[in-house]
Amino acid sequence: MLKFENISLAVVIAGQHPPHLAVQYEDAEKYGDLTPHHDGAAAIYIDEPFGYVIEIIKT
């Protein structure tokens, strides 16, 4: 994880995750069942109408 002033950038192995943008949202579970992460967070991937993948993370 690379951390900057107001952003964190995760570097992952190809195929480990789909290309996506992640946002942090306190009520992430309103989008569906969350999957736990190894760092204690939980998230869900959603497909938005324009074909992008968004990961919504609850910490």
N, C-alpha and C positions, 0 to 999 in steps of 0.2 A: 504494500500500500504506500503510495506516494502522497504525502499530505502537503498542501499549500495553505495559504492564508484562509481561504473560504471554500476549498474544494479538496476532495480526496479522489485519487485515481488508482484503481486497482489494476495491476498487471497480471494477466492470467495466461494460461497455456491455451493454444488454439484448440477449439472443440470443448473446452471446459465450460464455457457459457456462450449463449448466442450474442452477437453484437447488439448492444443495447445502451440505453441511458438509464441511470438509476437516480431516483429521488427519494428523499426521506419524508415520510408522512406518518404522523402519530396514529391515525386511524386506518392504517394500511389493510387491516383485516376486513374492512368494508368491501374490498375488491375480491375477496375469496380467501380460501385457506392458505395460510402462510407456511412456508418451508423454513425450518431453522437453518441458520448459517453456523459455521464452526466458530465464529467470533462472538456468538451470543445474540446476534441480530436475527430477524426473521423477515422473509420477503415473499413476494409473489410477482411473477412475470405476467404482463398483459400485452396483448396486441392492440395497438391503437388504430383508428380508422385509416390512417395514411400508410400503414404497413410497417411502422416502426415497433420495436419491442421496448417496453418500459418496465423496469424493475422498481417496484414500490417497496421500500424498506422501512420496517419498524425497528427502532433500537430501544 
